[in-house]
Structure formats: structure tokens, C-alpha cells
Amino acid sequence: MVALDETKDVDEPVAGSPVPHFTASERAARGRSAREECPRSSHAGFELTPGRDPVAILEEQASSRVPELVPLRYGRMLVSPFTFYRGAAAVMAHDLAPTPRAGLRAQLCGDAHLSNVGGYASPERSLVFDLNDFDETLPGPFEWDVKRLAASFEIAGRDRDFTATERTKAVLSAVRSYREWMRKLAEARNLDVWYARLDIETIERNLREQQAKRQADTVAKGAAKARTKDSLKAFAKLTQLVDGEPRIVSDPPLIVPARDLAKDAGIQFEWLESVIHGLFREYRRTLQHDRRHLLEEFRMVDLARKVVGVGSVGTRCWILLLLGRDADDPLFLQIKEAQASVLEPYLGKSAYKNHGQRVVVGQRMMQSTSDIFLGWLHSKETLDGAERDFFVRQLWDWKTSVDLDTILPQGLELYGQVCGFLLARAHARSGDRIAIASYLGKGDAFDRALAEFAVAYADQNERDHGALRKAADERRIPVREGF
């Protein structure tokens, strides 16, 4: 029997190395033995490291971002403790580093909060629900993703002014779903785990079977709306005709055309255009041959920088307009900068030199199905002269998400079941699902520990949000709110 190298990353490409194959009973025994080293109850709390400064962690992260956009990021994070949490993956990674680990690894999302789950179109044109943000993906302790997910339910519940009991139910629903689905997946065949997916029709049907008619109707309505959110809608919303050619509209600071940025930087746009064409050719080489052929049917028309999300604000994100057979055949791609994962200082560097490739590999590993145009590139020539990594995907392709501003307690609890399943399935694809399931067990010890952790971390998150507000008030950090 080949010994399992527990220090080897899941994403490490080692050609020709032997792959260990343990029996199911051996894998289960590994999970049970991990309880001795790391009791499930030990996940309940965490201790802050001496001198911890959440604002300093965010400032360090901001040092590599577009300076004029950093104030927008702080402004979005200051809206509420929940929006702070969405942008504070680096802070939580710092806090999770000293917490107990069972020694069971999987490909991590790295930012597995409930707003990073949503719907999108599969290549077969069905609306699927899955994890959908992988900027921080990296192999690591499976508990880290589950803890970030659990805490997000507690924090979102507070944002909606739910009672402590209602919030706990939602947290337990998510963690229990993760544990129970991991046990089911541990009994499943390898191919069944790989093919498992969740589509909108299944979610709606399950809700109706649970007599949750209101939630089912909301899902159906959201699905219908999502199917209209595509490149045609983006084309209508984001472009205008200029001298007979469609151009991306300028809406600074949220959308700034590349020609304007080149002018401000004192760069000839023609030079920038030639660089973009070269990068586009590099990106095409990362696609499957059939998808590369499809992409070559489109011509590049315009490019603009676009601010997205909360945690991503300040990274260099672009939208690229292409046209196919005519002006009624648009395609919008998003070219998003990929920096080092916030997990790397604590889990080691990625095996991939290109962080765009790191994101793409992690996404393909964790998602049941991915965008056909998902790829990556490396830019040696940029507006500021620095080398940067990027990943590419479609901008809008039936993208939808749960409306957390109007969700009710029962809806949040039901949503926890969905998120728990999706994270379990994602971890089961890359990690040892049998060992993880054995570690979690049949009882609720792990569930209760993470519910306690969620409350403690939500309290800390509120203090951190307050620290950011204080830093803004004292003008330690620049803030631009309302965007």
C-alpha cells in the first residue's frame, strides 16, 4: 500500500506519481481517529492572535489594488456588518489559521459565505445552483469553508433582525445539511458524486414538497428573471452606438472605458488594443478546442474596467464586448484579476504559478458544471506596467441569487439546506469524503460546535466592522460611500 502524503496539496500537478487507493474501511478509520486529535467540540471557539488588527489586514490587501477604487471597497464594507463580512475573507483566514484542524483536506472555496452561492446557466442551458466565487480557492482544511458558511448565516440573520433562535436554526440547518449530505455522498459511487448537481427545478420541487409554497413561488419567479439576464440584456444596458459602432457606456467610477484609462495614463490606445488582442489569443489557448473555435467566431469591439462585488473591489476587473454574426449577436466576457489567495499565508503557496489558472482549476474541481468560456491569462504589459494574472468567464449568463434583503426566517433555514448540500458535494469531489463523513459522524456534535462558533465569530465581526468605521472616522483609511 502506498503511503498517503498528507502534505501534498490537492491541486499539486505531479506527473507520474503513484495514487494511493485505500479501502473504504481504512478511510473511515482515518476519519474516526481524527476525532482523538481534534475533537468535534473543539471547533466551537477561536482565539484572536496578539496584536491582531483587522484594518491593517485590509490595508495590506489594498496595497496591490487600484488606489482610486480602494475607497469604494471600504465604503461598501461599511454599509453593515454583513457587507463587511463579505469583504473580509482575509481577516477570517487570519483568524482561522490557529484553530483546530482534523487533518482532512479538500479543495476550498476560500470564501464560502451564503452570498457566494447562486444560479447560472450550464452548458446544456439548464439553470443550476452552485458555489460561484472562487477567487480565494486553495486546498486546505475542510472545516474552514464550513465555518465561513456557518458564520455567514448568523451574520445575515442579524442583518435581517431575526431572533437568536431563528438564526441558530438557520446555522444548524446549513451545517446539518453539510454533515448529512457528506455521509450520503460517502456511500455513493465515485461517478455519482461527480455528476451530482442541483438545478432550479429540483429546488422548486423540493420546496413544494415541504409545503413551502411562498419560497417555491419566489424561486420560480427568480428563475424566469434569470433566464433573461444574458449578453443581450447586458448589451442593451451597457452599450450605446458611437459612429455606428457599439461602445461600452462610461459610468465612472463603476465603469470606465479602456480608451479613457489609456488617455489618463498617457498611453496610446492603439498600443493598448494590440496588447489586448495578444492577451486574447493567449486566453483562447486555455480553452477546449471546440470552445476555442466558437470564440473565434466573435470579434473584439470594446473594453472597459468595471467595479464588481464587495471583496473584489479594487482588483482589476474588465468587461470585454464581442460581436458574432451581427450586432444582434453580442457576447460579454469578464476578465477578472486573480491575486494570491488570502489562504496562502497560512496554507502555503498554490502549486500554480498563474493565479488565474488556480482559480479556474479550483472552480472546475468544486462546481458541478462550469462556464464554457472559463479560462485564464497572464499579462506582462498593463496600464501600470506590472505583470498580472487574470481569469475569464461570461459576464452575465442567467446569473441569479437569493434575495437576502427580503428573505424570511423559514426561507433562510431552507436556504441553509441548499448551501450545505452544495458545499458538501464540492468538498466530496476533491477531498476524502469517506474520512470526512466518518469524522463528522451521525450525531450533532459538529453542528452544535459550529453554531457556537458562528455566534462568537459574528460578535467579533461586529467589533471588526466597528473598527473599520472608527478608522474611517479618524481618516486612517479613505472612504467613498454610496457606490
C-alpha positions in Angstrom: 0.0 0.0 0.0 1.4 3.4 -1.0 1.5 5.8 1.9 -0.7 8.9 1.6 1.3 12.1 1.6 -0.8 14.4 3.7 1.4 17.4 3.0 0.7 17.3 -0.7 -1.8 19.8 -2.0 -4.9 18.6 -3.7 -4.1 20.8 -6.7 -0.5 19.9 -7.0 0.2 18.5 -10.5 2.8 15.8 -10.0 3.1 13.8 -13.2 3.6 10.1 -12.9 3.4 10.0 -9.1 1.5 6.9 -7.7 -2.0 7.4 -6.5 -2.9 5.7 -3.2 -6.0 3.6 -3.0 -7.2 2.9 0.5 -10.2 0.7 1.3 -13.5 2.4 2.4 -13.0 1.0 5.9 -9.4 2.3 6.1 -10.7 5.7 5.0 -13.5 5.7 7.6 -11.0 4.7 10.3 -8.9 7.7 9.4 -11.8 9.9 10.0 -12.7 8.4 13.3 -9.1 8.6 14.5 -9.0 12.3 13.7 -11.6 12.9 16.4 -8.9 12.0 19.0 -6.5 14.6 17.7 -9.2 17.2 17.0 -12.5 16.6 18.9 -15.5 17.9 17.1 -16.4 20.1 20.1 -13.1 21.9 19.7 -14.4 23.8 16.7 -16.8 25.8 18.9 -14.4 28.7 19.6 -11.5 30.7 18.4 -8.8 32.9 20.0 -7.5 36.1 18.5 -3.8 36.3 17.9 -2.0 39.0 19.9 -1.9 42.4 18.2 -4.5 41.4 15.6 -5.7 44.5 13.7 -8.4 43.8 11.1 -7.9 47.2 9.5 -4.2 46.6 9.0 -5.0 43.2 7.3 -7.4 45.0 4.9 -4.9 47.8 4.3 -2.2 45.3 3.4 -4.6 43.7 1.0 -5.4 47.1 -0.5 -1.8 47.8 -1.3 -1.9 45.8 -4.6 -5.3 47.2 -5.7 -6.3 50.2 -7.9 -5.7 53.1 -5.5 -8.7 55.1 -6.6 -11.1 52.2 -6.1 -10.0 51.2 -2.6 -12.2 53.9 -1.0 -15.2 52.3 -2.8 -14.3 49.0 -1.3 -14.2 50.4 2.2 -17.5 52.2 1.5 -19.2 49.0 0.5 -17.8 47.2 3.5 -19.1 49.9 5.9 -22.7 49.5 4.9 -23.3 46.8 7.5 -21.5 44.1 9.4 -22.8 41.7 6.7 -21.2 43.6 3.9 -18.1 43.9 6.0 -18.0 40.1 6.3 -18.4 39.7 2.6 -15.2 41.7 2.0 -13.2 40.4 5.0 -12.2 36.9 3.8 -8.5 37.8 4.5 -9.4 38.7 8.1 -11.2 35.4 8.7 -8.4 33.4 7.1 -6.1 35.1 9.6 -8.4 34.1 12.4 -8.9 30.5 11.2 -5.2 29.8 10.9 -4.7 28.9 14.6 -8.0 27.0 15.1 -8.1 23.2 15.4 -7.8 21.1 12.3 -8.9 17.5 11.8 -6.2 17.0 9.1 -8.8 16.2 6.4 -8.3 18.4 3.3 -10.3 19.4 0.3 -10.3 22.0 -2.4 -11.6 25.0 -0.5 -13.8 27.8 -1.9 -11.9 30.1 0.4 -14.9 32.5 0.7 -17.8 30.2 1.2 -20.4 32.6 2.5 -24.1 32.4 1.6 -23.9 35.2 -0.9 -21.4 33.3 -3.0 -24.0 30.7 -3.9 -26.3 31.3 -6.8 -27.7 30.2 -10.1 -26.2 30.3 -13.6 -26.6 28.6 -16.9 -25.0 25.2 -17.5 -23.5 24.5 -21.0 -26.7 22.4 -21.6 -28.7 25.5 -20.9 -30.3 24.5 -17.7 -30.3 26.8 -14.7 -28.2 25.2 -12.0 -27.4 26.4 -8.4 -23.9 26.1 -7.1 -21.0 27.9 -5.4 -20.0 30.7 -7.8 -17.0 32.6 -6.4 -13.5 31.0 -6.3 -11.1 34.0 -6.2 -9.6 32.5 -2.9 -9.8 28.8 -3.8 -6.9 26.6 -2.4 -6.6 23.1 -0.9 -6.9 23.2 2.9 -8.8 22.1 6.0 -12.4 21.3 5.1 -13.6 23.0 8.3 -12.6 26.4 7.2 -15.2 26.6 4.4 -17.9 25.2 6.7 -17.1 27.7 9.4 -17.2 30.6 7.0 -20.5 29.4 5.7 -22.0 28.9 9.2 -20.9 32.3 10.4 -22.4 33.9 7.3 -25.9 32.6 8.2 -25.6 34.0 11.7 -24.5 37.4 10.4 -27.1 37.5 7.6 -29.8 36.7 10.2 -28.7 39.5 12.4 -28.7 41.8 9.3 -32.4 40.9 8.9 -33.1 41.3 12.7 -34.0 37.7 13.1 -34.2 36.3 16.7 -31.4 34.3 18.2 -33.5 31.2 17.9 -34.3 31.8 14.2 -30.6 32.4 13.4 -29.5 29.3 15.2 -32.0 27.2 13.3 -30.6 28.6 10.0 -27.0 27.9 11.0 -27.8 24.4 12.2 -29.8 23.8 9.0 -26.7 24.6 6.9 -24.2 22.6 9.0 -26.5 19.6 9.5 -27.2 19.5 5.7 -23.4 19.5 5.1 -22.9 16.7 7.5 -25.8 14.5 6.4 -25.1 15.0 2.7 -21.4 14.2 3.2 -22.5 10.9 4.8 -24.8 10.2 1.8 -22.0 11.1 -0.6 -19.6 8.8 1.3 -21.9 5.9 0.4 -22.3 7.0 -3.3 -20.3 5.7 -6.2 -17.5 8.0 -7.5 -19.2 8.9 -10.7 -22.5 9.6 -9.0 -20.6 12.1 -6.7 -19.0 13.7 -9.8 -22.3 14.0 -11.7 -24.4 15.3 -8.8 -25.8 18.7 -9.4 -28.7 20.9 -8.2 -31.0 22.7 -10.7 -33.6 25.2 -10.1 -36.5 22.8 -11.0 -35.3 20.4 -8.2 -35.1 23.2 -5.7 -38.6 24.4 -6.6 -40.0 20.8 -6.4 -38.4 20.2 -3.0 -39.8 23.4 -1.6 -43.3 22.5 -2.8 -42.9 19.0 -1.2 -42.0 20.7 2.1 -45.2 22.9 1.8 -43.0 26.0 1.3 -45.2 27.4 -1.4 -44.1 31.0 -0.9 -40.4 30.2 -1.2 -41.1 27.9 -4.2 -43.0 30.7 -6.0 -40.1 33.1 -5.3 -37.6 30.6 -6.8 -39.8 30.1 -9.9 -40.1 33.9 -10.3 -36.3 34.4 -9.9 -35.6 31.6 -12.4 -37.7 33.2 -15.0 -36.0 36.6 -14.5 -32.5 34.9 -14.5 -33.1 33.4 -18.0 -33.4 37.0 -19.4 -30.1 38.0 -17.8 -27.6 37.3 -20.6 -25.3 39.1 -23.1 -28.3 40.5 -25.0 -29.5 42.2 -21.8 -26.0 43.4 -20.9 -25.7 44.7 -24.5 -28.9 46.8 -24.1 -27.9 48.1 -20.7 -24.2 48.7 -21.0 -23.6 49.9 -24.6 -24.6 52.8 -26.9 -23.9 53.5 -30.6 -21.0 55.8 -31.4 -20.4 56.5 -35.0 -22.4 53.4 -35.9 -20.3 51.1 -33.6 -21.5 49.9 -30.2 -19.4 51.2 -27.3 -19.5 50.4 -23.6 -21.0 53.4 -21.8 -18.9 55.4 -19.4 -20.2 55.5 -15.8 -17.2 56.4 -13.6 -16.0 55.2 -11.2 -18.1 52.0 -11.7 -17.5 51.6 -15.5 -14.6 53.3 -17.2 -13.8 52.6 -20.9 -10.3 51.4 -21.7 -9.8 54.4 -24.1 -10.3 56.8 -21.2 -8.0 54.9 -18.9 -5.3 54.8 -21.6 -5.7 58.6 -22.1 -5.4 59.3 -18.4 -2.2 57.1 -18.3 -0.7 58.8 -21.3 -0.8 55.6 -23.3 -1.7 55.3 -27.0 -4.9 53.4 -27.2 -3.7 51.6 -30.4 -0.9 50.1 -28.4 -3.2 49.0 -25.7 -5.5 47.5 -28.3 -2.7 45.4 -29.7 -1.8 44.2 -26.2 -5.4 43.2 -25.6 -5.5 41.2 -28.9 -2.3 39.4 -27.8 -3.8 38.5 -24.4 -7.0 37.3 -26.0 -5.0 34.9 -28.1 -3.3 33.6 -25.0 -6.6 33.2 -23.2 -8.1 31.2 -26.1 -5.3 28.6 -25.8 -6.6 27.7 -22.3 -10.0 26.6 -23.7 -11.1 23.3 -25.1 -10.6 23.2 -28.9 -14.4 23.3 -29.7 -14.9 26.3 -27.4 -11.9 28.0 -28.9 -13.4 27.5 -32.3 -16.7 29.1 -31.1 -14.9 32.1 -29.6 -13.0 32.7 -32.8 -16.4 33.4 -34.5 -16.6 36.6 -32.5 -14.6 39.8 -33.0 -13.5 42.2 -30.3 -15.3 45.5 -30.1 -14.7 47.3 -26.8 -13.2 47.0 -23.4 -13.9 48.8 -20.0 -13.0 48.5 -16.4 -16.0 47.6 -14.2 -16.2 47.5 -10.4 -17.8 44.3 -9.1 -18.8 42.8 -5.7 -17.5 43.9 -2.3 -14.3 41.9 -1.6 -13.2 42.2 -5.3 -13.4 46.0 -5.4 -10.0 47.4 -6.3 -8.8 44.4 -8.2 -8.6 45.0 -11.9 -11.8 43.7 -13.5 -12.7 44.3 -17.1 -15.6 43.6 -19.4 -15.0 42.8 -23.0 -17.6 43.2 -25.7 -17.5 40.9 -28.7 -19.9 40.6 -31.6 -20.7 37.5 -33.6 -22.6 37.3 -36.9 -24.0 40.8 -36.5 -25.0 43.5 -33.9 -27.7 41.2 -32.6 -25.1 38.5 -31.6 -23.2 40.0 -28.6 -21.0 38.3 -26.1 -19.7 39.9 -22.9 -16.8 38.4 -21.1 -15.5 39.4 -17.7 -11.7 39.5 -17.3 -11.0 39.5 -13.6 -7.7 39.9 -11.9 -6.5 36.9 -9.8 -4.2 37.7 -7.0 -2.8 35.3 -4.4 -5.4 33.6 -2.3 -6.0 35.0 1.1 -5.4 31.5 2.4 -1.9 31.2 1.1 -0.1 32.9 4.0 -1.4 30.1 6.2 -1.7 27.1 3.9 1.3 27.6 1.6 1.6 28.9 -1.9 -0.5 27.5 -4.7 1.0 24.9 -7.0 0.0 27.1 -9.9 2.2 30.0 -10.9 -0.7 31.7 -12.6 -3.4 32.6 -10.1 -5.9 32.7 -12.9 -5.2 29.1 -13.5 -5.5 28.4 -9.8 -9.0 29.9 -9.8 -10.1 28.0 -12.9 -8.8 24.7 -11.7 -10.4 25.1 -8.3 -13.7 26.2 -9.8 -13.8 23.2 -12.2 -13.0 20.9 -9.2 -15.7 22.3 -7.0 -18.6 23.1 -9.4 -20.8 20.5 -10.9 -20.6 22.3 -14.3 -18.8 25.5 -15.3 -18.9 28.3 -17.9 -17.8 27.1 -21.4 -15.6 30.2 -21.7 -13.8 29.8 -18.3 -10.1 30.3 -18.9 -7.0 32.3 -17.8 -4.2 34.5 -19.0 -1.1 36.4 -17.8 -0.4 40.0 -18.7 3.1 41.3 -18.9 2.1 44.6 -20.2 -0.6 46.6 -18.3 -1.6 50.2 -17.8 0.6 50.4 -14.7 3.4 48.3 -16.1 3.0 45.4 -13.6 2.6 41.8 -14.5 -0.8 40.4 -13.6 -2.8 37.2 -13.7 -6.5 37.1 -14.8 -9.3 34.6 -15.3 -12.1 34.9 -17.8 -15.7 34.0 -17.8 -19.0 35.2 -19.2 -20.3 38.4 -17.6 -24.0 37.5 -17.4 -25.2 34.0 -18.2 -28.5 33.6 -16.4 -26.9 34.7 -13.1 -29.2 34.9 -10.1 -29.1 34.7 -6.3 -31.3 34.6 -3.3 -32.7 38.0 -2.2 -31.3 38.2 1.3 -32.8 41.7 1.8 -36.3 40.2 1.9 -35.7 36.6 3.0 -37.8 35.4 6.0 -36.5 33.1 8.8 -38.0 29.9 7.2 -36.5 30.9 3.9 -33.1 31.3 5.4 -33.4 27.9 7.1 -34.3 26.3 3.8 -31.5 28.1 2.0 -29.1 26.6 4.6 -30.1 23.1 3.4 -29.2 24.1 -0.1 -25.9 25.7 0.8 -24.9 22.7 3.0 -25.5 20.3 0.2 -23.6 22.3 -2.4 -20.6 22.7 -0.1 -20.6 19.0 0.8 -20.7 18.0 -2.8 -17.9 20.4 -3.7 -15.7 19.0 -0.9 -16.6 15.4 -1.8 -15.3 15.8 -5.3 -11.7 16.7 -4.1 -11.4 15.5 -0.5 -11.7 12.1 1.1 -15.5 12.1 1.6 -15.5 8.9 3.5 -13.0 10.1 6.0 -14.7 13.5 6.4 -18.1 11.8 6.8 -16.7 9.4 9.4 -15.2 12.3 11.3 -18.5 14.2 11.3 -20.4 11.2 12.5 -24.2 10.6 12.8 -24.7 12.8 15.8 -24.9 16.6 16.0 -21.7 17.3 17.9 -20.1 19.1 15.0 -23.3 21.0 14.2 -23.6 22.4 17.7 -19.9 23.3 17.9 -20.2 25.3 14.6 -23.4 27.0 15.8 -21.5 28.2 18.9 -18.6 29.3 16.7 -20.9 31.2 14.4 -22.3 33.3 17.3 -18.8 34.0 18.6 -17.5 35.0 15.2 -20.5 37.1 14.4 -19.8 39.1 17.6 -16.2 39.5 16.5 -17.3 40.6 13.0 -19.4 43.3 14.5 -16.4 44.6 16.5 -14.2 44.5 13.3 -16.9 46.4 11.4 -16.8 49.0 14.2 -13.0 49.1 14.0 -13.3 49.9 10.2 -15.8 52.6 10.9 -13.5 54.1 13.6 -10.6 54.0 11.1 -12.8 55.9 8.6 -13.9 58.5 11.1 -10.3 59.1 12.1 -9.3 59.3 8.4 -6.9 56.4 8.8 -8.4 55.0 5.6 -10.0 56.7 2.6 -13.7 56.0 2.2 -16.1 56.7 -0.6 -19.7 55.7 0.2 -22.8 55.4 -1.9 -21.3 53.3 -4.8 
